[in-house]
Every structure is written in structure tokens, then in C-alpha cells.
Amino acid sequence: MKVLIVDDEVIIRTGLSTVIRWEENGFAPLAPAASAEEALLRIPVEQPDIILTDIRMTGKSGIEMAREVKAAYPETEIIVISGFDEFAYAQQAMREGVSDYLLKTSRPDEILAAARKAGERLAKRREAERLNQAQEETVRRSRLAKLLEGGAGQASAVSADVGDLGDFFPKLKLEEAGERLQVWLIELAGDEAAGEARSIGQLGERLERELACAWLPWRDGLRLVVKLAPRGDAIAAVETAIHRICGLSDGRAFVACGLPVAQPSALKEAFDTAAEAARYRWLLPDVAIVRYGDVAGRAGMRGVCMDEEEAALSAVLRAGDAEGLRAYVAERLRAIRQDPQATPATAQAYLHSLLVAASRWLERASASIGQARPQSAGASVDPGMLESHPESTLLRQLERVMAQYRDLVAGTNPVRQAIAYIHDHLDQSLSLQQVARHVHMNPNYFSEMFKRETGQNYLEFVTQAKLRRAMLLLAETPAKVSEVASRIGYEDTKYFNRLFKKFTGQTPSEYRSNC
């Protein structure tokens, strides 16, 4: 704390400055002042925390100086060190806000003790003021948060509860016709997103100095409520300030903004639209600022993977190639990003359909070799993680399926491996030689071993496996009979119909109608 000594006697002020070891006791002594007039000129610049002054001096007295100091700087602690031991002087000094009264005959340790007490009082007041300001700031920001997050249909109730927005955020008070409010969401990246409240707060304070705005924490960044001027390109001005302060040019932040609104009671809509725009972060990785108006018209992409995409995924999983799986996932995400109609919700649905397809494939593979049904790969996926970190989440789940399949087939005999292979290729014309080659066996020996293990000859087993798959497709999909036949490797629909009726006693159409 800074200490200023004021006395017109050079011996006194020099003695007080040099005899008492101020620095060793945590004080920072300023150059002594020779008069009250000199002190009053220096105080606005040097801003001492504690002033030690005489009463009777040439010119203004110490009590007169104390009166002026307390009027302008009420927090300043003033200690009178006088040569007059008179009660009247002490009374007058206390009336002017002087906190202590000592005689010049006081020992240095007594003067130092009085300064310490003054410093403690000042520190307590400052801490109480800091806590009070922090509490007021918390209340202000909680009111703003309530406006942003209030439930639908409750706008008037929320507005009445928090009062007038301009009362607790004067910069956001709508005073001119045409002024609007807009919500901006700023998410920091890399080292900037360390989650340190201090750095986020500093960023918010910088924005508040340059814009008519107020900020709140949000994820690894902040929510910004901005007042837009009615004239000129107000949104462009906000973009420029955010671009400069948040470092958008070097990828340190991602920004999204919602629709401007004309009333504080509509701030929930402003926030909701900004939050929807922010969901496009991974869909638009090369866009630093996503505006809700630019994405609001998207119709959505296809939410279910196609048969050929499912087949390609099955082939990658069956191959057990980790790099091939990474390439597949990267290609799927690239295709999603290139779809001009993709939305976060439909993209998430599509990615989830890939996981469901992988699970179905794994279930069929396990059933084909008589193993217990494995846990679904998509069952434990956090939808939020699939949306915010699609590549790592999808890859992790599919790697799990790949590992489960590897464990399933490891250690199984060649016939079991062949059965799994057959079920994965029911859309093809599977010759006995082709399957025997897959399990590295002589076709004749494989044929004998296959019948011994399954109780059926190879052709009979494959035909029934195909027809069982056809039964599932007829029951669970709207595919035409010709399409079902093609999907199990039969191009001749009439031949498929004869096989199906012989196996089930019904035509494909009759079977579907009875399902």
C-alpha cells in the first residue's frame, strides 16, 4: 500500500520517511509532501492509500486537507500525527474522517502499528466491495442467462422476473427505433480453449469495451448479446470486432450468430437460433462464422445409409484393416460435408444408421457361426459426442465392431468361418470352390467336412440361407420381389419364386401379406 507523509517541517517528514522501515513492512512510501496544497495536487496522480499528516501547517491545515481528500477519495485512510495533545483537535479530525490520531512523540513502532491497522481496514473494505461487486455481477449475468434460456411461451413471465434488460445492462437498452439485439456464440480452440475462466473473462471484457454488448460463459468460450445500431451494416461491424479480438483468421475461435430480435423478451429465440448455427461447426469446418440465416433453409440430407454403403462398410469391417476403416469414415464424413442440404440432426441420424448397420452385420455374423449375440455398437453412443466429435466417435465404435468380429472368427474351425463368409456374401453366386478357397481347403475335403459339420450339403445350406434372408427382407422392407431376389443373388425372379414357394409353401407376395 502506498503511504504519503505530509508535514511542513523538513525534519519531521524526513524522519518519518527514513526512520520507519516502510518497505520491510509491506508499504510503498511516496516522496513526502511539504504542504497540504502540494499533497492535494499529487494525490489524484499518485493515489496514496494511507496519508500521515500534521494538523498545523503553512497554508491549509491537515484537517482541511483531510476534508477535501475524503470528499474526493472516501476510501483513503488518513492518520493525523500532531504536536498538540488536545481533545478538541482529535474530535475535529475524527469528524473529517481521520481514522487515527497520534502525537509526534509517538514511537516508530506505534506509528507503524497505526499504519498497519489502517491498511487492514482498507483491505477489508476493498475485499467487501469486491465481493459485493462480484455478487451484483453474478445477479446481473444470471438475469441475462434467464432471458436467453427461458422456456418457450414464458417470455413475458421471464421478462417480468428479471426486470428491464437496460436496468442491469445499460449498454443493451433499446432506445432508438430499429435497434435490435443479437446473440453471438464464440467457442475457442486449441490452447485458447483451456477452459480458464480468467482468459475467457478477459476476452469478454475486451469485447465489452469495443461493442455495445454483454457476455456470459458458454462451453469453451462465451455468449455475447450485442445491440445492433439501426443504421449502416451493424452486423458487419460486430463481425470485424470479433474477427480482430478473437483471432478468427488463425483458427483460434469458431463463431456463430442467431437472428436479430427487436425485444429483450425474444432473446431466447436469438439464442436458440445462434445455438442451432453453432451445431454446424463440424459440417462447415472452413467457415469461421456461421450465420443462422445462411443455414436455416437446409432441408436435410438422407438419414439412412444405402445398401451399397452398408455393404462397403461390412467389407471394411470384415477385412480387419484399421487404415481402411479410417479411410472409410473419412470418406463418409467428407460426403456429408459436401451435401449442401445436410443439417446436424440429419447427419447425426445418418451416422447412427451406419452404427446400426454395423451392429446388424455383426449380429448376422455371430448367428451364422452359432455364437451369442454381441452388444450393439450403437447402444452406448452418446448422441452429443456423435454430433460434436463425429469422426473420433464413429471410428471408435466401428473399431469396436471390427475387434468383436475378429474375436468371433478367431479360433473357429474352417466350416464356421465358411458359414460366416457365406452369410456376408448372400448377394453373390457362391460356388463351393470360391468358399473353399476362402478358408484355404481342398474343395472335395471341404465339401465332406461341411456336410459332416452342418448335416447339409453345401448347395442346400447356401440356398436355405439365401431364402431365409429373403424372408427377412420381405417382412422388414418395402423392396419389390425382383429387388429381393437380386439382393440374394438371383437375377431370375421366376426361379426365385419357385425356390421360395418350395421352401415356405407360399409365394413371396403371399408371405409378405401374411407377415
C-alpha positions as CSV (number, residue, x, y, z in Angstrom):
1,M,0.0,0.0,0.0
2,K,1.2,3.5,-0.9
3,V,1.9,5.9,2.0
4,L,2.2,9.7,1.7
5,I,3.6,11.8,4.5
6,V,2.6,15.5,4.7
7,D,4.4,17.9,7.0
8,D,5.8,21.4,6.5
9,E,8.7,20.6,8.9
10,V,11.5,19.0,6.9
11,I,13.0,17.2,9.9
12,I,9.6,15.6,10.7
13,R,8.7,14.5,7.2
14,T,12.3,13.3,6.6
15,G,12.4,11.4,9.9
16,L,9.0,9.7,9.3
17,S,10.2,8.7,5.8
18,T,13.5,7.3,6.8
19,V,13.3,6.1,10.4
20,I,10.3,3.8,9.9
21,R,11.1,0.8,7.7
22,W,8.1,1.0,5.4
23,E,9.2,-1.3,2.7
24,E,10.1,-4.1,5.1
25,N,6.5,-4.0,6.4
26,G,4.8,-4.1,3.1
27,F,4.3,-0.4,2.4
28,A,5.4,1.7,-0.5
29,P,6.4,5.2,0.7
30,L,5.9,8.1,-1.7
31,A,8.1,11.2,-1.7
32,P,6.9,13.3,1.3
33,A,4.8,16.5,0.6
34,A,5.8,19.8,2.2
35,S,2.3,21.2,2.4
36,A,-1.4,20.3,2.1
37,E,-1.5,22.2,-1.2
38,E,1.3,20.1,-2.7
39,A,-0.4,16.9,-1.4
40,L,-3.7,17.8,-2.9
41,L,-2.0,18.3,-6.3
42,R,-0.2,15.0,-6.2
43,I,-3.0,12.8,-4.7
44,P,-5.1,12.5,-8.0
45,V,-1.9,11.3,-9.8
46,E,-0.2,9.2,-7.1
47,Q,-3.3,7.9,-5.4
48,P,-1.9,7.1,-1.9
49,D,-3.8,4.5,0.2
50,I,-2.7,6.0,3.5
51,I,-1.9,9.6,4.4
52,L,0.0,10.7,7.5
53,T,-0.3,14.4,8.1
54,D,0.3,17.2,10.6
55,I,-2.6,19.4,11.6
56,R,-1.0,22.9,11.7
57,M,1.0,23.7,8.6
58,T,1.7,26.7,6.5
59,G,-1.4,27.3,4.3
60,K,-4.1,24.7,4.6
61,S,-4.3,22.6,7.7
62,G,-4.2,18.9,7.8
63,I,-7.8,18.8,8.8
64,E,-8.8,21.0,5.8
65,M,-6.8,18.7,3.6
66,A,-8.5,15.6,5.1
67,R,-11.9,17.1,4.4
68,E,-11.1,17.6,0.7
69,V,-9.4,14.2,0.4
70,K,-12.3,12.3,2.0
71,A,-14.8,14.2,-0.3
72,A,-12.9,13.1,-3.4
73,Y,-11.4,9.8,-2.2
74,P,-13.5,8.4,0.7
75,E,-11.6,5.1,0.8
76,T,-8.3,6.8,1.7
77,E,-7.1,6.2,5.2
78,I,-5.8,9.4,7.0
79,I,-3.7,9.4,10.2
80,V,-3.0,12.6,12.0
81,I,0.4,12.9,13.6
82,S,0.3,16.2,15.6
83,G,2.3,18.0,18.2
84,F,-0.8,19.1,20.0
85,D,-2.3,16.8,22.6
86,E,-5.7,18.4,22.7
87,F,-9.0,16.6,22.7
88,A,-10.7,19.3,20.5
89,Y,-8.2,18.7,17.7
90,A,-8.8,15.0,17.9
91,Q,-12.6,15.4,17.8
92,Q,-12.4,17.7,14.8
93,A,-10.0,15.3,13.0
94,M,-12.4,12.4,13.5
95,R,-15.3,14.4,12.2
96,E,-13.4,14.9,9.0
97,G,-12.9,11.2,8.5
98,V,-9.5,10.8,10.1
99,S,-9.1,7.2,11.2
100,D,-6.4,7.7,13.8
101,Y,-4.7,10.5,15.9
102,L,-1.2,10.2,17.1
103,L,1.3,12.5,18.7
104,K,4.7,13.4,17.2
105,T,6.2,12.0,20.3
106,S,4.8,8.5,19.4
107,R,7.4,5.8,18.9
108,P,8.1,4.5,15.3
109,D,6.5,1.1,16.2
110,E,3.3,2.9,17.3
111,I,3.1,4.8,14.1
112,L,3.8,1.6,12.1
113,A,1.1,-0.2,14.1
114,A,-1.4,2.6,13.3
115,A,-0.5,2.3,9.6
116,R,-1.0,-1.5,9.7
117,K,-4.4,-1.1,11.2
118,A,-5.3,1.5,8.5
119,G,-4.1,-0.9,5.9
120,E,-6.1,-3.8,7.3
121,R,-9.3,-1.6,7.4
122,L,-8.7,-0.6,3.8
123,A,-8.1,-4.2,2.7
124,K,-11.3,-5.4,4.4
125,R,-13.3,-2.6,2.8
126,R,-11.9,-3.4,-0.6
127,E,-12.5,-7.1,-0.2
128,A,-16.1,-6.5,0.9
129,E,-16.5,-4.2,-2.1
130,R,-15.0,-6.8,-4.4
131,L,-17.4,-9.5,-3.1
132,N,-20.3,-7.1,-3.3
133,Q,-19.5,-6.3,-6.9
134,A,-19.0,-10.0,-7.7
135,Q,-22.4,-10.8,-6.2
136,E,-24.0,-8.0,-8.2
137,E,-22.3,-9.2,-11.3
138,T,-23.5,-12.7,-10.7
139,V,-27.1,-11.5,-10.3
140,R,-26.8,-9.4,-13.5
141,R,-25.5,-12.2,-15.5
142,S,-28.0,-14.7,-14.1
143,R,-30.8,-12.5,-15.2
144,L,-29.4,-12.3,-18.7
145,A,-29.0,-16.1,-18.7
146,K,-32.6,-16.4,-17.7
147,L,-33.7,-14.3,-20.6
148,L,-31.6,-16.4,-23.0
149,E,-32.7,-19.8,-21.7
150,G,-36.3,-19.1,-20.6
151,G,-38.8,-21.7,-21.7
152,A,-41.0,-21.3,-24.8
153,G,-44.2,-19.4,-24.1
154,Q,-42.8,-18.0,-20.9
155,A,-41.2,-14.9,-22.4
156,S,-43.4,-12.4,-20.7
157,A,-43.0,-14.1,-17.3
158,V,-39.2,-14.4,-17.7
159,S,-39.0,-10.7,-18.7
160,A,-41.1,-9.6,-15.7
161,D,-39.0,-11.8,-13.4
162,V,-35.6,-10.3,-14.5
163,G,-36.9,-6.8,-15.0
164,D,-35.9,-4.4,-17.7
165,L,-32.7,-5.6,-19.5
166,G,-31.5,-2.0,-19.7
167,D,-31.6,-1.6,-16.0
168,F,-28.9,-4.2,-15.4
169,F,-27.1,-3.9,-18.7
170,P,-27.4,-0.2,-19.8
171,K,-25.4,-0.8,-23.0
172,L,-28.2,-3.1,-24.2
173,K,-31.0,-0.7,-23.6
174,L,-33.0,-0.2,-26.8
175,E,-33.5,3.5,-27.1
176,E,-33.8,4.2,-30.9
177,A,-36.3,2.8,-33.4
178,G,-34.7,0.0,-35.4
179,E,-32.2,-1.1,-32.7
180,R,-32.1,-4.9,-32.3
181,L,-30.4,-7.5,-30.1
182,Q,-28.4,-10.4,-31.5
183,V,-26.7,-13.4,-29.8
184,W,-23.2,-14.5,-30.9
185,L,-21.6,-17.7,-29.6
186,I,-17.8,-17.8,-29.6
187,E,-16.0,-21.1,-29.0
188,L,-12.3,-21.0,-28.5
189,A,-10.0,-23.7,-30.0
190,G,-6.6,-25.2,-29.1
191,D,-4.7,-23.5,-26.3
192,E,-7.3,-20.8,-26.1
193,A,-9.9,-23.4,-25.1
194,A,-8.1,-24.4,-21.9
195,G,-11.2,-23.6,-20.0
196,E,-9.6,-20.9,-17.9
197,A,-12.4,-18.6,-16.7
198,R,-9.8,-15.8,-16.4
199,S,-8.8,-15.8,-20.1
200,I,-12.5,-16.1,-21.2
201,G,-13.4,-13.2,-18.9
202,Q,-10.6,-11.1,-20.3
203,L,-11.8,-11.8,-23.8
204,G,-15.4,-10.8,-22.8
205,E,-14.1,-7.6,-21.2
206,R,-12.3,-6.6,-24.4
207,L,-15.4,-7.2,-26.4
208,E,-17.5,-5.1,-24.0
209,R,-15.0,-2.2,-24.4
210,E,-15.5,-2.2,-28.1
211,L,-19.1,-3.2,-28.6
212,A,-22.5,-2.4,-27.1
213,C,-22.7,-5.9,-25.6
214,A,-22.8,-8.1,-22.5
215,W,-21.2,-11.6,-22.2
216,L,-21.8,-14.9,-20.4
217,P,-19.6,-18.0,-20.3
218,W,-20.5,-20.7,-22.9
219,R,-18.8,-24.1,-23.4
220,D,-15.1,-23.2,-24.1
221,G,-15.9,-19.6,-24.8
222,L,-18.7,-17.1,-24.3
223,R,-22.2,-16.0,-25.3
224,L,-22.3,-12.4,-26.5
225,V,-25.5,-10.4,-26.5
226,V,-24.9,-7.4,-28.9
227,K,-27.0,-4.3,-29.5
228,L,-27.1,-3.6,-33.2
229,A,-27.4,0.0,-34.4
230,P,-30.3,0.8,-36.7
231,R,-28.1,2.4,-39.3
232,G,-25.4,1.0,-41.6
233,D,-24.2,-2.6,-41.7
234,A,-24.2,-3.1,-37.9
235,I,-23.7,-6.9,-38.2
236,A,-20.5,-6.4,-40.3
237,A,-19.2,-4.0,-37.6
238,V,-19.7,-6.7,-35.0
239,E,-18.0,-9.3,-37.2
240,T,-15.0,-7.1,-37.7
241,A,-14.5,-6.5,-33.9
242,I,-14.9,-10.3,-33.1
243,H,-12.6,-11.2,-36.0
244,R,-9.9,-9.0,-34.7
245,I,-10.3,-9.7,-31.0
246,C,-10.9,-13.4,-31.1
247,G,-8.3,-14.3,-33.8
248,L,-10.6,-15.9,-36.4
249,S,-8.0,-15.5,-39.1
250,D,-5.6,-18.0,-37.4
251,G,-8.3,-20.5,-36.4
252,R,-8.3,-19.7,-32.7
253,A,-12.1,-19.4,-32.5
254,F,-15.3,-20.5,-34.1
255,V,-18.3,-18.1,-34.1
256,A,-22.0,-18.5,-34.7
257,C,-24.8,-15.9,-34.6
258,G,-28.5,-16.1,-34.5
259,L,-31.4,-14.0,-35.7
260,P,-31.6,-10.3,-34.6
261,V,-34.7,-9.6,-32.4
262,A,-36.5,-6.4,-31.6
263,Q,-37.3,-7.1,-27.9
264,P,-35.4,-8.5,-24.9
265,S,-38.3,-10.9,-24.4
266,A,-37.3,-12.6,-27.7
267,L,-33.7,-13.2,-26.6
268,K,-34.5,-17.0,-26.2
269,E,-35.2,-17.1,-30.0
270,A,-32.0,-15.2,-30.6
271,F,-30.0,-17.7,-28.5
272,D,-31.7,-20.8,-29.9
273,T,-31.0,-19.7,-33.5
274,A,-27.4,-19.0,-32.6
275,A,-27.1,-22.4,-30.9
276,E,-28.5,-24.1,-34.0
277,A,-26.0,-22.3,-36.2
278,A,-23.2,-23.4,-33.8
279,R,-24.1,-27.0,-34.4
280,Y,-22.8,-26.7,-37.9
281,R,-19.2,-26.4,-36.7
282,W,-18.1,-29.8,-37.9
283,L,-20.3,-29.6,-41.0
284,L,-18.6,-26.3,-42.1
285,P,-15.0,-26.7,-40.9
286,D,-13.7,-24.0,-43.2
287,V,-16.2,-21.3,-42.1
288,A,-15.1,-19.1,-39.3
289,I,-18.6,-17.5,-38.7
290,V,-21.8,-19.5,-39.3
291,R,-24.8,-17.2,-39.6
292,Y,-28.2,-18.8,-38.9
293,G,-29.7,-17.1,-41.9
294,D,-27.2,-18.9,-44.1
295,V,-28.2,-22.4,-42.9
296,A,-31.8,-22.1,-41.9
297,G,-33.1,-23.1,-45.3
298,R,-31.4,-26.5,-45.5
299,A,-33.8,-29.3,-46.0
300,G,-31.7,-32.1,-44.5
301,M,-29.8,-35.0,-46.0
302,R,-30.7,-38.6,-46.3
303,G,-30.8,-40.0,-42.8
304,V,-30.3,-43.7,-43.6
305,C,-27.3,-45.4,-45.3
306,M,-27.9,-47.1,-48.6
307,D,-27.4,-50.8,-49.2
308,E,-24.2,-50.3,-51.1
309,E,-22.8,-48.1,-48.3
310,E,-23.7,-50.8,-45.8
311,A,-22.1,-53.4,-48.0
312,A,-18.9,-51.3,-48.3
313,L,-18.8,-50.9,-44.5
314,S,-19.3,-54.7,-44.0
315,A,-16.4,-55.4,-46.3
316,V,-14.1,-53.0,-44.4
317,L,-15.1,-54.4,-41.0
318,R,-14.7,-58.0,-42.3
319,A,-11.2,-57.2,-43.7
320,G,-10.0,-56.0,-40.3
321,D,-7.9,-53.2,-41.9
322,A,-7.7,-50.3,-39.4
323,E,-6.4,-47.9,-42.0
324,G,-9.1,-49.0,-44.4
325,L,-11.7,-48.2,-41.7
326,R,-10.2,-44.8,-41.1
327,A,-10.4,-44.1,-44.9
328,Y,-14.0,-45.2,-45.0
329,V,-15.0,-43.0,-42.1
330,A,-13.2,-40.0,-43.5
331,E,-14.8,-40.6,-46.9
332,R,-18.3,-40.8,-45.3
333,L,-17.8,-37.6,-43.4
334,R,-16.4,-35.8,-46.5
335,A,-19.6,-36.8,-48.4
336,I,-21.8,-35.4,-45.6
337,R,-19.9,-32.1,-45.6
338,Q,-20.2,-31.8,-49.3
339,D,-24.0,-32.3,-49.2
340,P,-25.5,-28.7,-49.4
341,Q,-28.7,-29.8,-47.6
342,A,-27.0,-31.6,-44.7
343,T,-28.1,-30.5,-41.2
344,P,-26.6,-31.6,-37.8
345,A,-29.7,-33.6,-37.0
346,T,-29.9,-35.5,-40.3
347,A,-26.1,-36.0,-40.4
348,Q,-26.3,-37.5,-36.9
349,A,-29.2,-39.8,-37.9
350,Y,-27.1,-40.9,-40.9
351,L,-24.0,-41.6,-38.8
352,H,-26.2,-43.5,-36.3
353,S,-27.6,-45.6,-39.2
354,L,-24.0,-46.6,-40.0
355,L,-23.6,-47.9,-36.5
356,V,-26.9,-49.7,-36.6
357,A,-25.8,-51.3,-39.9
358,A,-22.5,-52.4,-38.4
359,S,-24.4,-53.9,-35.5
360,R,-26.7,-55.8,-37.7
361,W,-23.8,-57.2,-39.7
362,L,-22.1,-58.3,-36.5
363,E,-25.2,-60.0,-35.2
364,R,-25.7,-61.9,-38.5
365,A,-22.0,-62.9,-38.4
366,S,-22.3,-64.2,-34.9
367,A,-25.6,-66.0,-35.5
368,S,-24.1,-67.7,-38.6
369,I,-21.4,-69.4,-36.5
370,G,-23.6,-70.1,-33.6
371,Q,-22.2,-67.5,-31.2
372,A,-24.0,-65.4,-28.7
373,R,-25.4,-62.1,-30.0
374,P,-22.8,-59.3,-29.2
375,Q,-23.7,-56.0,-27.7
376,S,-24.9,-53.4,-30.2
377,A,-22.2,-51.0,-31.2
378,G,-24.7,-48.1,-31.3
379,A,-26.3,-48.8,-28.0
380,S,-23.8,-46.9,-25.8
381,V,-23.1,-44.0,-28.2
382,D,-23.6,-40.5,-26.7
383,P,-25.6,-38.5,-29.3
384,G,-23.9,-35.3,-28.2
385,M,-20.5,-36.8,-28.9
386,L,-21.6,-38.2,-32.2
387,E,-22.6,-34.7,-33.2
388,S,-19.7,-32.7,-31.8
389,H,-16.9,-35.3,-32.4
390,P,-18.3,-37.4,-35.3
391,E,-15.0,-38.8,-36.6
392,S,-13.5,-40.0,-33.4
393,T,-16.8,-41.3,-32.0
394,L,-17.8,-43.2,-35.2
395,L,-14.3,-44.6,-35.6
396,R,-14.1,-45.8,-32.0
397,Q,-17.4,-47.6,-32.3
398,L,-16.6,-49.2,-35.6
399,E,-13.2,-50.3,-34.4
400,R,-15.0,-52.0,-31.5
401,V,-17.2,-53.9,-34.0
402,M,-14.2,-54.8,-36.0
403,A,-12.5,-56.2,-32.9
404,Q,-15.6,-58.1,-31.9
405,Y,-15.8,-59.7,-35.3
406,R,-12.1,-60.6,-35.2
407,D,-12.7,-62.3,-31.8
408,L,-15.7,-64.2,-33.2
409,V,-13.9,-65.8,-36.0
410,A,-10.5,-66.3,-34.2
411,G,-10.2,-69.9,-33.3
412,T,-13.3,-71.1,-35.1
413,N,-13.0,-74.1,-37.4
414,P,-12.9,-73.7,-41.2
415,V,-16.6,-74.6,-41.6
416,R,-17.7,-71.9,-39.1
417,Q,-15.5,-69.4,-41.0
418,A,-17.1,-70.5,-44.2
419,I,-20.6,-70.1,-42.8
420,A,-19.7,-66.5,-41.8
421,Y,-18.3,-65.8,-45.2
422,I,-21.5,-67.2,-46.9
423,H,-23.8,-65.0,-44.8
424,D,-21.7,-62.0,-45.8
425,H,-22.0,-62.8,-49.5
426,L,-25.5,-64.0,-49.9
427,D,-25.9,-61.4,-52.7
428,Q,-23.5,-63.4,-54.8
429,S,-23.4,-66.7,-56.6
430,L,-21.3,-68.6,-54.1
431,S,-19.6,-71.6,-55.6
432,L,-18.2,-74.3,-53.3
433,Q,-14.7,-73.7,-54.8
434,Q,-14.9,-70.0,-54.0
435,V,-15.8,-70.6,-50.3
436,A,-13.2,-73.5,-50.0
437,R,-10.6,-71.2,-51.4
438,H,-11.5,-68.5,-48.8
439,V,-10.9,-71.0,-45.9
440,H,-7.8,-72.4,-47.6
441,M,-9.1,-76.0,-48.1
442,N,-9.3,-78.5,-50.9
443,P,-12.9,-78.3,-52.3
444,N,-13.5,-82.0,-52.1
445,Y,-12.4,-82.3,-48.5
446,F,-14.2,-79.1,-47.6
447,S,-17.5,-80.5,-49.1
448,E,-17.2,-83.6,-46.9
449,M,-16.3,-81.6,-43.8
450,F,-19.1,-79.1,-44.4
451,K,-21.8,-81.8,-44.6
452,R,-20.4,-83.6,-41.5
453,E,-20.5,-80.3,-39.5
454,T,-23.8,-78.9,-40.7
455,G,-25.8,-82.0,-41.7
456,Q,-26.5,-80.5,-45.1
457,N,-24.7,-80.5,-48.3
458,Y,-23.1,-77.2,-49.4
459,L,-25.7,-76.2,-52.1
460,E,-28.7,-76.9,-49.8
461,F,-27.2,-74.9,-47.0
462,V,-26.5,-71.9,-49.2
463,T,-29.9,-72.0,-50.9
464,Q,-31.7,-72.0,-47.5
465,A,-29.5,-69.2,-46.1
466,K,-30.4,-67.1,-49.1
467,L,-34.1,-67.8,-48.8
468,R,-34.1,-67.0,-45.0
469,R,-32.5,-63.7,-45.9
470,A,-35.3,-63.2,-48.5
471,M,-37.9,-63.8,-45.8
472,L,-36.4,-61.1,-43.6
473,L,-36.2,-58.6,-46.5
474,L,-39.9,-59.3,-47.4
475,A,-41.0,-58.9,-43.8
476,E,-38.9,-55.8,-42.9
477,T,-38.5,-53.8,-46.2
478,P,-40.8,-52.5,-48.9
479,A,-38.5,-53.8,-51.6
480,K,-40.1,-55.3,-54.7
481,V,-39.9,-59.1,-55.1
482,S,-37.5,-58.7,-58.0
483,E,-35.3,-56.5,-55.8
484,V,-35.3,-59.1,-53.0
485,A,-34.3,-61.8,-55.5
486,S,-31.5,-59.7,-56.8
487,R,-30.2,-58.9,-53.2
488,I,-29.8,-62.6,-52.5
489,G,-28.0,-63.4,-55.8
490,Y,-30.9,-64.5,-58.1
491,E,-31.4,-62.5,-61.3
492,D,-34.2,-64.8,-62.5
493,T,-37.3,-63.8,-60.5
494,K,-39.4,-66.8,-61.6
495,Y,-36.7,-69.2,-60.5
496,F,-36.5,-67.4,-57.1
497,N,-40.4,-67.6,-56.8
498,R,-40.3,-71.4,-57.3
499,L,-37.5,-71.9,-54.8
500,F,-39.2,-69.6,-52.2
501,K,-42.6,-71.4,-52.5
502,K,-40.9,-74.8,-52.3
503,F,-39.1,-73.7,-49.1
504,T,-42.0,-71.8,-47.4
505,G,-45.2,-73.2,-49.0
506,Q,-46.1,-69.6,-50.1
507,T,-45.2,-67.3,-52.9
508,P,-43.1,-64.2,-51.8
509,S,-46.2,-62.0,-52.2
510,E,-48.4,-64.3,-50.1
511,Y,-45.6,-64.5,-47.4
512,R,-45.4,-60.7,-47.2
513,S,-49.1,-60.2,-46.9
514,N,-49.2,-62.7,-44.0
515,C,-46.4,-61.1,-42.1
